[in-house]
């Protein structure tokens, strides 16, 4: 039995195999429409979610399985004080696989240590969000054809953004990727990502403040939200907030084949006028999240060999 707590739980070869499976599912959905018949996915979401929870549920339903679970801690026995370890022991009797989101870092790992079924970390606090990273990798590979030989710009909140940290950790294992880290000083990528991940891997990177100064060289622009609450004073926030609003004028500075990604939800960091640009791939990215989660469910349940 295997769990997924971090994107690093899979080797590059295993990630490539997973993405190959997702691509086959996307191209041939009917082949997989009943592979999970009789199987149940438990979605244990201790905090609200739209895309992650619904994409997991859509993935299992698309595979012919069924779904049970809860969408907030208030609607589970956690409200009565039940521990995560007790909850997963019980759920192991009801379901075949579990996707868990929890506000406390490490809670899904605790669950996996007491579980009788595979557990997928669907987000634990500010720590990890591995299936978002799988979605990002699959989207880039699907639309660019490769996860190598790219210049990727990561823009916005690089200090607290778990999606950015997970994506960098996963991508440094692929060859010839250049990183452009676009953020205000207050929200620069943490030293443990800069030193222990990028520098340790010998990955070329640079840090810039203005999106306009970097966008022209990018193959991928990964946008995130600059959050007001992360600034120490209102003046600094007001000084920086409009630097990271992607609009038509800034898109005119970009390559014709640059892709814009965003883990969503967005607030105002991508103008709605960009949505009609063919380079805007964030809604395609959300759709591809269903296929990679389908592939993950099939893989963790060990059902690849039952595909006709």
DRENGUFI-131631 format. One record per residue (C-alpha): residue number from 1; x, y, z. Coordinates in nm, 4 decimals, decimal comma. Last residue first. Layout:
N
<site><n>NUM</n><u>X</u><v>Y</v><w>Z</w></site>
...
! end
This chain:
308
<site><n>308</n><u>-0,8505</u><v>-0,3555</v><w>-2,1197</w></site>
<site><n>307</n><u>-0,7149</u><v>-0,1783</v><w>-1,8148</w></site>
<site><n>306</n><u>-0,6871</u><v>-0,4244</v><w>-1,5235</w></site>
<site><n>305</n><u>-0,3093</u><v>-0,3923</v><w>-1,4950</w></site>
<site><n>304</n><u>-0,3283</u><v>-0,0259</v><w>-1,4049</w></site>
<site><n>303</n><u>-0,5537</u><v>-0,1050</v><w>-1,1062</w></site>
<site><n>302</n><u>-0,3041</u><v>-0,0816</v><w>-0,8234</w></site>
<site><n>301</n><u>-0,5337</u><v>0,1345</v><w>-0,6072</w></site>
<site><n>300</n><u>-0,2568</u><v>0,3937</v><w>-0,5818</w></site>
<site><n>299</n><u>-0,2173</u><v>0,3944</v><w>-0,9608</w></site>
<site><n>298</n><u>-0,5872</u><v>0,4169</v><w>-1,0496</w></site>
<site><n>297</n><u>-0,6369</u><v>0,6982</v><w>-0,7982</w></site>
<site><n>296</n><u>-0,3314</u><v>0,8838</v><w>-0,9290</w></site>
<site><n>295</n><u>-0,4411</u><v>0,8514</v><w>-1,2916</w></site>
<site><n>294</n><u>-0,7843</u><v>0,9896</v><w>-1,2064</w></site>
<site><n>293</n><u>-0,6143</u><v>1,2709</v><w>-1,0153</w></site>
<site><n>292</n><u>-0,4058</u><v>1,3497</v><w>-1,3241</w></site>
<site><n>291</n><u>-0,7189</u><v>1,3569</v><w>-1,5377</w></site>
<site><n>290</n><u>-0,9188</u><v>1,5802</v><w>-1,3006</w></site>
<site><n>289</n><u>-0,6351</u><v>1,8307</v><w>-1,2674</w></site>
<site><n>288</n><u>-0,6375</u><v>1,8637</v><w>-1,6455</w></site>
<site><n>287</n><u>-0,9573</u><v>2,0629</v><w>-1,6129</w></site>
<site><n>286</n><u>-0,8022</u><v>2,3090</v><w>-1,3669</w></site>
<site><n>285</n><u>-0,5035</u><v>2,3588</v><w>-1,6001</w></site>
<site><n>284</n><u>-0,7375</u><v>2,4222</v><w>-1,8932</w></site>
<site><n>283</n><u>-0,8871</u><v>2,6982</v><w>-1,6766</w></site>
<site><n>282</n><u>-0,5382</u><v>2,8350</v><w>-1,6092</w></site>
<site><n>281</n><u>-0,4141</u><v>2,8183</v><w>-1,9687</w></site>
<site><n>280</n><u>-0,4231</u><v>3,1811</v><w>-2,0836</w></site>
<site><n>279</n><u>-0,1982</u><v>3,1774</v><w>-2,3926</w></site>
<site><n>278</n><u>-0,4993</u><v>3,1767</v><w>-2,6242</w></site>
<site><n>277</n><u>-0,5955</u><v>3,5207</v><w>-2,4823</w></site>
<site><n>276</n><u>-0,9685</u><v>3,5284</v><w>-2,4012</w></site>
<site><n>275</n><u>-0,9050</u><v>3,5092</v><w>-2,0256</w></site>
<site><n>274</n><u>-0,6600</u><v>3,8017</v><w>-2,0370</w></site>
<site><n>273</n><u>-0,9428</u><v>4,0571</v><w>-2,0284</w></site>
<site><n>272</n><u>-1,0466</u><v>3,9048</v><w>-1,6951</w></site>
<site><n>271</n><u>-0,7399</u><v>4,0705</v><w>-1,5437</w></site>
<site><n>270</n><u>-0,5052</u><v>3,8317</v><w>-1,3685</w></site>
<site><n>269</n><u>-0,3907</u><v>3,9386</v><w>-1,0205</w></site>
<site><n>268</n><u>-0,7394</u><v>4,0548</v><w>-0,9218</w></site>
<site><n>267</n><u>-0,8685</u><v>3,7682</v><w>-0,7095</w></site>
<site><n>266</n><u>-0,7630</u><v>3,4335</v><w>-0,8494</w></site>
<site><n>265</n><u>-0,8669</u><v>3,0975</v><w>-0,7114</w></site>
<site><n>264</n><u>-0,6670</u><v>2,9418</v><w>-0,8610</w></site>
<site><n>263</n><u>-0,3446</u><v>2,7437</v><w>-0,9178</w></site>
<site><n>262</n><u>-0,2468</u><v>2,9912</v><w>-1,1928</w></site>
<site><n>261</n><u>-0,0830</u><v>2,9216</v><w>-1,5293</w></site>
<site><n>260</n><u>-0,0074</u><v>3,1562</v><w>-1,8191</w></site>
<site><n>259</n><u>0,1562</u><v>2,9933</v><w>-2,1208</w></site>
<site><n>258</n><u>0,4062</u><v>3,1695</v><w>-2,3483</w></site>
<site><n>257</n><u>0,3619</u><v>3,0843</v><w>-2,7157</w></site>
<site><n>256</n><u>0,3514</u><v>3,4342</v><w>-2,8642</w></site>
<site><n>255</n><u>0,6255</u><v>3,5480</v><w>-2,6291</w></site>
<site><n>254</n><u>0,5369</u><v>3,8155</v><w>-2,3774</w></site>
<site><n>253</n><u>0,5479</u><v>4,1958</v><w>-2,3924</w></site>
<site><n>252</n><u>0,1932</u><v>4,2173</v><w>-2,5312</w></site>
<site><n>251</n><u>0,0799</u><v>4,0184</v><w>-2,2269</w></site>
<site><n>250</n><u>0,1831</u><v>4,3135</v><w>-2,0093</w></site>
<site><n>249</n><u>-0,0506</u><v>4,5482</v><w>-2,1936</w></site>
<site><n>248</n><u>-0,3301</u><v>4,2926</v><w>-2,1968</w></site>
<site><n>247</n><u>-0,3294</u><v>4,2547</v><w>-1,8186</w></site>
<site><n>246</n><u>-0,1416</u><v>4,0666</v><w>-1,5468</w></site>
<site><n>245</n><u>-0,1796</u><v>4,2462</v><w>-1,2149</w></site>
<site><n>244</n><u>0,1441</u><v>4,1926</v><w>-1,0272</w></site>
<site><n>243</n><u>0,2923</u><v>4,5394</v><w>-1,0060</w></site>
<site><n>242</n><u>-0,0501</u><v>4,6708</v><w>-0,9072</w></site>
<site><n>241</n><u>-0,0154</u><v>4,5423</v><w>-0,5499</w></site>
<site><n>240</n><u>0,3354</u><v>4,6684</v><w>-0,4827</w></site>
<site><n>239</n><u>0,3137</u><v>5,0265</v><w>-0,3579</w></site>
<site><n>238</n><u>-0,0299</u><v>4,9731</v><w>-0,2043</w></site>
<site><n>237</n><u>0,1092</u><v>4,6795</v><w>-0,0060</w></site>
<site><n>236</n><u>0,4111</u><v>4,8740</v><w>0,1129</w></site>
<site><n>235</n><u>0,1910</u><v>5,1623</v><w>0,2303</w></site>
<site><n>234</n><u>-0,0498</u><v>4,9314</v><w>0,4093</w></site>
<site><n>233</n><u>0,2135</u><v>4,8070</v><w>0,6512</w></site>
<site><n>232</n><u>0,3687</u><v>4,4771</v><w>0,7542</w></site>
<site><n>231</n><u>0,2568</u><v>4,3021</v><w>0,4378</w></site>
<site><n>230</n><u>0,1328</u><v>3,9412</v><w>0,4295</w></site>
<site><n>229</n><u>-0,2302</u><v>4,0383</v><w>0,4963</w></site>
<site><n>228</n><u>-0,2570</u><v>4,2186</v><w>0,1623</w></site>
<site><n>227</n><u>-0,1912</u><v>3,8991</v><w>-0,0291</w></site>
<site><n>226</n><u>-0,0085</u><v>3,9031</v><w>-0,3605</w></site>
<site><n>225</n><u>-0,1879</u><v>3,6290</v><w>-0,5514</w></site>
<site><n>224</n><u>-0,0049</u><v>3,3745</v><w>-0,7620</w></site>
<site><n>223</n><u>0,0877</u><v>3,3640</v><w>-1,1302</w></site>
<site><n>222</n><u>0,2954</u><v>3,0942</v><w>-1,3002</w></site>
<site><n>221</n><u>0,4298</u><v>3,2373</v><w>-1,6256</w></site>
<site><n>220</n><u>0,5687</u><v>2,9699</v><w>-1,8564</w></site>
<site><n>219</n><u>0,7960</u><v>3,0143</v><w>-2,1594</w></site>
<site><n>218</n><u>0,9372</u><v>3,3359</v><w>-2,0176</w></site>
<site><n>217</n><u>1,1873</u><v>3,5786</v><w>-2,1699</w></site>
<site><n>216</n><u>0,9492</u><v>3,8682</v><w>-2,2387</w></site>
<site><n>215</n><u>0,7886</u><v>3,8462</v><w>-1,8933</w></site>
<site><n>214</n><u>1,1016</u><v>3,9419</v><w>-1,7043</w></site>
<site><n>213</n><u>1,1315</u><v>4,3201</v><w>-1,6675</w></site>
<site><n>212</n><u>0,7556</u><v>4,3728</v><w>-1,7017</w></site>
<site><n>211</n><u>0,6963</u><v>4,1496</v><w>-1,3971</w></site>
<site><n>210</n><u>0,8942</u><v>4,3916</v><w>-1,1817</w></site>
<site><n>209</n><u>1,0766</u><v>4,2767</v><w>-0,8674</w></site>
<site><n>208</n><u>1,3398</u><v>4,0406</v><w>-1,0018</w></site>
<site><n>207</n><u>1,5117</u><v>3,7317</v><w>-0,8659</w></site>
<site><n>206</n><u>1,7331</u><v>3,5101</v><w>-1,0790</w></site>
<site><n>205</n><u>1,7636</u><v>3,1379</v><w>-1,1224</w></site>
<site><n>204</n><u>1,9906</u><v>2,8701</v><w>-1,2657</w></site>
<site><n>203</n><u>1,9419</u><v>2,5267</v><w>-1,1055</w></site>
<site><n>202</n><u>2,2569</u><v>2,3799</v><w>-0,9506</w></site>
<site><n>201</n><u>2,0434</u><v>2,1377</v><w>-0,7527</w></site>
<site><n>200</n><u>2,1706</u><v>2,2688</v><w>-0,4189</w></site>
<site><n>199</n><u>2,1271</u><v>2,6244</v><w>-0,5420</w></site>
<site><n>198</n><u>1,7613</u><v>2,5714</v><w>-0,6294</w></site>
<site><n>197</n><u>1,6553</u><v>2,3412</v><w>-0,3445</w></site>
<site><n>196</n><u>1,8510</u><v>2,4015</v><w>-0,0247</w></site>
<site><n>195</n><u>1,9581</u><v>2,7573</v><w>-0,1007</w></site>
<site><n>194</n><u>1,6631</u><v>2,9324</v><w>-0,2683</w></site>
<site><n>193</n><u>1,3951</u><v>2,7008</v><w>-0,1292</w></site>
<site><n>192</n><u>1,5391</u><v>2,7037</v><w>0,2238</w></site>
<site><n>191</n><u>1,6053</u><v>3,0756</v><w>0,1875</w></site>
<site><n>190</n><u>1,2371</u><v>3,1517</v><w>0,1432</w></site>
<site><n>189</n><u>1,1121</u><v>3,2876</v><w>-0,1937</w></site>
<site><n>188</n><u>1,0731</u><v>3,6632</v><w>-0,1766</w></site>
<site><n>187</n><u>0,7489</u><v>3,8052</v><w>-0,0360</w></site>
<site><n>186</n><u>0,8657</u><v>4,1194</v><w>0,1446</w></site>
<site><n>185</n><u>1,1268</u><v>4,1892</v><w>-0,1216</w></site>
<site><n>184</n><u>0,8508</u><v>4,2141</v><w>-0,3805</w></site>
<site><n>183</n><u>0,8160</u><v>3,9180</v><w>-0,6164</w></site>
<site><n>182</n><u>0,9226</u><v>3,7670</v><w>-0,9480</w></site>
<site><n>181</n><u>1,1438</u><v>3,4581</v><w>-0,9251</w></site>
<site><n>180</n><u>1,2754</u><v>3,3716</v><w>-1,2716</w></site>
<site><n>179</n><u>1,3745</u><v>3,0067</v><w>-1,2919</w></site>
<site><n>178</n><u>1,5669</u><v>2,8391</v><w>-1,5733</w></site>
<site><n>177</n><u>1,4987</u><v>2,4744</v><w>-1,6512</w></site>
<site><n>176</n><u>1,7666</u><v>2,2720</v><w>-1,8267</w></site>
<site><n>175</n><u>1,6983</u><v>1,9227</v><w>-1,6962</w></site>
<site><n>174</n><u>1,4124</u><v>1,7970</v><w>-1,4743</w></site>
<site><n>173</n><u>1,4651</u><v>1,7221</v><w>-1,1054</w></site>
<site><n>172</n><u>1,4433</u><v>2,0919</v><w>-1,0225</w></site>
<site><n>171</n><u>1,0799</u><v>2,0787</v><w>-1,1353</w></site>
<site><n>170</n><u>0,9403</u><v>1,8920</v><w>-0,8341</w></site>
<site><n>169</n><u>1,0897</u><v>2,1102</v><w>-0,5625</w></site>
<site><n>168</n><u>1,0037</u><v>2,4232</v><w>-0,7615</w></site>
<site><n>167</n><u>0,6414</u><v>2,3097</v><w>-0,7965</w></site>
<site><n>166</n><u>0,6091</u><v>2,2296</v><w>-0,4264</w></site>
<site><n>165</n><u>0,7413</u><v>2,5707</v><w>-0,3240</w></site>
<site><n>164</n><u>0,5183</u><v>2,7567</v><w>-0,5692</w></site>
<site><n>163</n><u>0,2058</u><v>2,5671</v><w>-0,4633</w></site>
<site><n>162</n><u>0,2849</u><v>2,6301</v><w>-0,0965</w></site>
<site><n>161</n><u>0,2770</u><v>3,0065</v><w>-0,1474</w></site>
<site><n>160</n><u>0,4085</u><v>3,1708</v><w>0,1697</w></site>
<site><n>159</n><u>0,7284</u><v>3,3332</v><w>0,0463</w></site>
<site><n>158</n><u>0,6722</u><v>3,3313</v><w>-0,3296</w></site>
<site><n>157</n><u>0,3631</u><v>3,5528</v><w>-0,3147</w></site>
<site><n>156</n><u>0,3577</u><v>3,7052</v><w>-0,6618</w></site>
<site><n>155</n><u>0,5184</u><v>3,5628</v><w>-0,9749</w></site>
<site><n>154</n><u>0,6909</u><v>3,2398</v><w>-1,0689</w></site>
<site><n>153</n><u>0,8574</u><v>3,2696</v><w>-1,4071</w></site>
<site><n>152</n><u>0,9524</u><v>2,9544</v><w>-1,5926</w></site>
<site><n>151</n><u>1,2219</u><v>2,9300</v><w>-1,8578</w></site>
<site><n>150</n><u>1,2032</u><v>2,5896</v><w>-2,0196</w></site>
<site><n>149</n><u>1,4360</u><v>2,3246</v><w>-2,1602</w></site>
<site><n>148</n><u>1,2688</u><v>2,0295</v><w>-1,9868</w></site>
<site><n>147</n><u>0,9179</u><v>1,9399</v><w>-1,8724</w></site>
<site><n>146</n><u>0,8140</u><v>1,8474</v><w>-2,2245</w></site>
<site><n>145</n><u>0,5391</u><v>1,8697</v><w>-2,4858</w></site>
<site><n>144</n><u>0,4552</u><v>2,2321</v><w>-2,4084</w></site>
<site><n>143</n><u>0,0795</u><v>2,1935</v><w>-2,3569</w></site>
<site><n>142</n><u>0,0664</u><v>1,8429</v><w>-2,2123</w></site>
<site><n>141</n><u>0,3981</u><v>1,8698</v><w>-2,0266</w></site>
<site><n>140</n><u>0,3023</u><v>2,2021</v><w>-1,8700</w></site>
<site><n>139</n><u>-0,0439</u><v>2,0803</v><w>-1,7735</w></site>
<site><n>138</n><u>0,0899</u><v>1,7544</v><w>-1,6326</w></site>
<site><n>137</n><u>0,3451</u><v>1,9328</v><w>-1,4185</w></site>
<site><n>136</n><u>0,0908</u><v>2,1829</v><w>-1,2859</w></site>
<site><n>135</n><u>-0,1663</u><v>1,9122</v><w>-1,2096</w></site>
<site><n>134</n><u>0,0960</u><v>1,7026</v><w>-1,0309</w></site>
<site><n>133</n><u>0,1849</u><v>2,0137</v><w>-0,8314</w></site>
<site><n>132</n><u>-0,1802</u><v>2,0676</v><w>-0,7434</w></site>
<site><n>131</n><u>-0,1908</u><v>1,6998</v><w>-0,6424</w></site>
<site><n>130</n><u>0,1028</u><v>1,7555</v><w>-0,4080</w></site>
<site><n>129</n><u>-0,0348</u><v>2,0433</v><w>-0,2020</w></site>
<site><n>128</n><u>0,2221</u><v>2,0650</v><w>0,0765</w></site>
<site><n>127</n><u>0,2993</u><v>2,2749</v><w>0,3833</w></site>
<site><n>126</n><u>0,0902</u><v>2,5879</v><w>0,4247</w></site>
<site><n>125</n><u>-0,1915</u><v>2,3936</v><w>0,5882</w></site>
<site><n>124</n><u>-0,2106</u><v>2,0365</v><w>0,4682</w></site>
<site><n>123</n><u>-0,3394</u><v>2,0009</v><w>0,1125</w></site>
<site><n>122</n><u>-0,5063</u><v>1,7098</v><w>-0,0673</w></site>
<site><n>121</n><u>-0,2628</u><v>1,4602</v><w>0,0867</w></site>
<site><n>120</n><u>-0,3670</u><v>1,1274</v><w>-0,0611</w></site>
<site><n>119</n><u>-0,4183</u><v>0,8311</v><w>0,1714</w></site>
<site><n>118</n><u>-0,4077</u><v>0,4690</v><w>0,0551</w></site>
<site><n>117</n><u>-0,6178</u><v>0,2344</v><w>0,2740</w></site>
<site><n>116</n><u>-0,5667</u><v>0,0645</v><w>0,6124</w></site>
<site><n>115</n><u>-0,4688</u><v>0,3921</v><w>0,7696</w></site>
<site><n>114</n><u>-0,2828</u><v>0,4666</v><w>1,0909</w></site>
<site><n>113</n><u>0,0459</u><v>0,6015</v><w>0,9522</w></site>
<site><n>112</n><u>-0,1390</u><v>0,7546</v><w>0,6569</w></site>
<site><n>111</n><u>-0,3546</u><v>0,9591</v><w>0,8946</w></site>
<site><n>110</n><u>-0,0508</u><v>1,1064</v><w>1,0656</w></site>
<site><n>109</n><u>0,0856</u><v>1,1983</v><w>0,7235</w></site>
<site><n>108</n><u>-0,2506</u><v>1,3569</v><w>0,6356</w></site>
<site><n>107</n><u>-0,2219</u><v>1,5700</v><w>0,9534</w></site>
<site><n>106</n><u>0,1347</u><v>1,6838</v><w>0,8794</w></site>
<site><n>105</n><u>0,0607</u><v>2,0550</v><w>0,8607</w></site>
<site><n>104</n><u>-0,2675</u><v>2,1388</v><w>1,0269</w></site>
<site><n>103</n><u>-0,5406</u><v>2,2953</v><w>0,8114</w></site>
<site><n>102</n><u>-0,6458</u><v>1,9529</v><w>0,6753</w></site>
<site><n>101</n><u>-0,7279</u><v>1,8167</v><w>0,3327</w></site>
<site><n>100</n><u>-0,7601</u><v>1,4398</v><w>0,2966</w></site>
<site><n>99</n><u>-0,8176</u><v>1,2211</v><w>-0,0098</w></site>
<site><n>98</n><u>-0,8960</u><v>0,8632</v><w>0,0938</w></site>
<site><n>97</n><u>-0,8896</u><v>0,5243</v><w>-0,0800</w></site>
<site><n>96</n><u>-1,0888</u><v>0,2005</v><w>-0,0561</w></site>
<site><n>95</n><u>-1,3719</u><v>0,3243</v><w>0,1633</w></site>
<site><n>94</n><u>-1,5863</u><v>0,2211</v><w>0,4613</w></site>
<site><n>93</n><u>-1,3584</u><v>0,0224</v><w>0,6922</w></site>
<site><n>92</n><u>-1,0624</u><v>0,2496</v><w>0,6254</w></site>
<site><n>91</n><u>-1,2945</u><v>0,5357</v><w>0,7217</w></site>
<site><n>90</n><u>-1,2971</u><v>0,4093</v><w>1,0801</w></site>
<site><n>89</n><u>-0,9201</u><v>0,3918</v><w>1,1115</w></site>
<site><n>88</n><u>-0,8973</u><v>0,7263</v><w>0,9311</w></site>
<site><n>87</n><u>-1,1167</u><v>0,8960</v><w>1,1913</w></site>
<site><n>86</n><u>-0,9273</u><v>0,7448</v><w>1,4834</w></site>
<site><n>85</n><u>-0,5940</u><v>0,8741</v><w>1,3521</w></site>
<site><n>84</n><u>-0,7406</u><v>1,2158</v><w>1,2733</w></site>
<site><n>83</n><u>-0,8573</u><v>1,2488</v><w>1,6329</w></site>
<site><n>82</n><u>-1,2210</u><v>1,2841</v><w>1,7349</w></site>
<site><n>81</n><u>-1,2930</u><v>1,6034</v><w>1,9300</w></site>
<site><n>80</n><u>-1,6672</u><v>1,6310</v><w>1,8823</w></site>
<site><n>79</n><u>-1,6296</u><v>1,8744</v><w>1,5920</w></site>
<site><n>78</n><u>-1,3784</u><v>1,6269</v><w>1,4501</w></site>
<site><n>77</n><u>-1,6793</u><v>1,3971</v><w>1,4298</w></site>
<site><n>76</n><u>-1,7525</u><v>1,5481</v><w>1,0900</w></site>
<site><n>75</n><u>-1,9739</u><v>1,8283</v><w>0,9578</w></site>
<site><n>74</n><u>-1,7911</u><v>2,1011</v><w>1,1475</w></site>
<site><n>73</n><u>-1,4582</u><v>1,9777</v><w>1,0094</w></site>
<site><n>72</n><u>-1,5715</u><v>2,0705</v><w>0,6609</w></site>
<site><n>71</n><u>-1,6584</u><v>1,9015</v><w>0,3303</w></site>
<site><n>70</n><u>-1,7405</u><v>1,5480</v><w>0,4432</w></site>
<site><n>69</n><u>-1,7058</u><v>1,2060</v><w>0,2845</w></site>
<site><n>68</n><u>-1,8436</u><v>0,9591</v><w>0,0359</w></site>
<site><n>67</n><u>-1,7673</u><v>0,8988</v><w>-0,3300</w></site>
<site><n>66</n><u>-1,8415</u><v>0,6270</v><w>-0,5833</w></site>
<site><n>65</n><u>-1,6442</u><v>0,4529</v><w>-0,8550</w></site>
<site><n>64</n><u>-1,6971</u><v>0,4391</v><w>-1,2308</w></site>
<site><n>63</n><u>-1,3677</u><v>0,6051</v><w>-1,3184</w></site>
<site><n>62</n><u>-1,5408</u><v>0,9319</v><w>-1,4075</w></site>
<site><n>61</n><u>-1,7026</u><v>0,9232</v><w>-1,0627</w></site>
<site><n>60</n><u>-1,3604</u><v>0,8932</v><w>-0,9009</w></site>
<site><n>59</n><u>-1,2171</u><v>1,1854</v><w>-1,0982</w></site>
<site><n>58</n><u>-1,5257</u><v>1,4026</v><w>-1,0483</w></site>
<site><n>57</n><u>-1,4962</u><v>1,3535</v><w>-0,6718</w></site>
<site><n>56</n><u>-1,1271</u><v>1,4392</v><w>-0,6746</w></site>
<site><n>55</n><u>-1,1982</u><v>1,7421</v><w>-0,8952</w></site>
<site><n>54</n><u>-1,4765</u><v>1,8505</v><w>-0,6607</w></site>
<site><n>53</n><u>-1,2522</u><v>1,8389</v><w>-0,3551</w></site>
<site><n>52</n><u>-0,9569</u><v>2,0128</v><w>-0,5161</w></site>
<site><n>51</n><u>-1,1492</u><v>2,2748</v><w>-0,7108</w></site>
<site><n>50</n><u>-1,3867</u><v>2,3972</v><w>-0,4397</w></site>
<site><n>49</n><u>-1,2318</u><v>2,3600</v><w>-0,0972</w></site>
<site><n>48</n><u>-1,3373</u><v>2,4371</v><w>0,2584</w></site>
<site><n>47</n><u>-1,1444</u><v>2,2959</v><w>0,5557</w></site>
<site><n>46</n><u>-1,1436</u><v>1,9553</v><w>0,7259</w></site>
<site><n>45</n><u>-1,1921</u><v>1,7837</v><w>0,3918</w></site>
<site><n>44</n><u>-1,2125</u><v>1,4060</v><w>0,4179</w></site>
<site><n>43</n><u>-1,3031</u><v>1,2879</v><w>0,0679</w></site>
<site><n>42</n><u>-1,3532</u><v>0,9118</v><w>0,0904</w></site>
<site><n>41</n><u>-1,3215</u><v>0,7350</v><w>-0,2447</w></site>
<site><n>40</n><u>-1,5149</u><v>0,4122</v><w>-0,2943</w></site>
<site><n>39</n><u>-1,4499</u><v>0,1192</v><w>-0,5286</w></site>
<site><n>38</n><u>-1,7249</u><v>-0,1026</v><w>-0,6746</w></site>
<site><n>37</n><u>-1,6530</u><v>0,0133</v><w>-1,0289</w></site>
<site><n>36</n><u>-1,3073</u><v>0,1682</v><w>-1,0307</w></site>
<site><n>35</n><u>-1,2163</u><v>0,0617</v><w>-1,3863</w></site>
<site><n>34</n><u>-1,5637</u><v>0,1497</v><w>-1,5123</w></site>
<site><n>33</n><u>-1,5069</u><v>0,4601</v><w>-1,7251</w></site>
<site><n>32</n><u>-1,1397</u><v>0,3898</v><w>-1,7892</w></site>
<site><n>31</n><u>-1,1441</u><v>0,2829</v><w>-2,1532</w></site>
<site><n>30</n><u>-1,4243</u><v>0,5332</v><w>-2,2175</w></site>
<site><n>29</n><u>-1,1932</u><v>0,8222</v><w>-2,1264</w></site>
<site><n>28</n><u>-0,9517</u><v>0,7546</v><w>-2,4153</w></site>
<site><n>27</n><u>-0,7484</u><v>1,0702</v><w>-2,4834</w></site>
<site><n>26</n><u>-0,7689</u><v>1,2129</v><w>-2,1303</w></site>
<site><n>25</n><u>-0,7180</u><v>0,8696</v><w>-1,9757</w></site>
<site><n>24</n><u>-0,4187</u><v>0,8088</v><w>-2,2022</w></site>
<site><n>23</n><u>-0,2714</u><v>1,1453</v><w>-2,1048</w></site>
<site><n>22</n><u>-0,3268</u><v>1,0706</v><w>-1,7359</w></site>
<site><n>21</n><u>-0,1495</u><v>0,7355</v><w>-1,7782</w></site>
<site><n>20</n><u>0,1495</u><v>0,9020</v><w>-1,9433</w></site>
<site><n>19</n><u>0,1453</u><v>1,1563</v><w>-1,6589</w></site>
<site><n>18</n><u>0,1677</u><v>0,8777</v><w>-1,4023</w></site>
<site><n>17</n><u>0,4505</u><v>0,7093</v><w>-1,5956</w></site>
<site><n>16</n><u>0,6398</u><v>1,0372</v><w>-1,6114</w></site>
<site><n>15</n><u>0,5894</u><v>1,0892</v><w>-1,2385</w></site>
<site><n>14</n><u>0,7128</u><v>0,7354</v><w>-1,1701</w></site>
<site><n>13</n><u>1,0260</u><v>0,7940</v><w>-1,3769</w></site>
<site><n>12</n><u>1,0874</u><v>1,1264</v><w>-1,2035</w></site>
<site><n>11</n><u>1,0570</u><v>0,9477</v><w>-0,8697</w></site>
<site><n>10</n><u>0,7343</u><v>0,9784</v><w>-0,6710</w></site>
<site><n>9</n><u>0,7229</u><v>1,0673</v><w>-0,3010</w></site>
<site><n>8</n><u>0,8796</u><v>1,4004</v><w>-0,3969</w></site>
<site><n>7</n><u>0,5365</u><v>1,5267</v><w>-0,5006</w></site>
<site><n>6</n><u>0,4519</u><v>1,5053</v><w>-0,1297</w></site>
<site><n>5</n><u>0,2116</u><v>1,3064</v><w>0,0903</w></site>
<site><n>4</n><u>0,0994</u><v>1,0405</v><w>-0,1557</w></site>
<site><n>3</n><u>0,0310</u><v>0,6977</v><w>-0,0007</w></site>
<site><n>2</n><u>0,1271</u><v>0,3424</v><w>-0,0954</w></site>
<site><n>1</n><u>0,0000</u><v>0,0000</v><w>0,0000</w></site>
! end
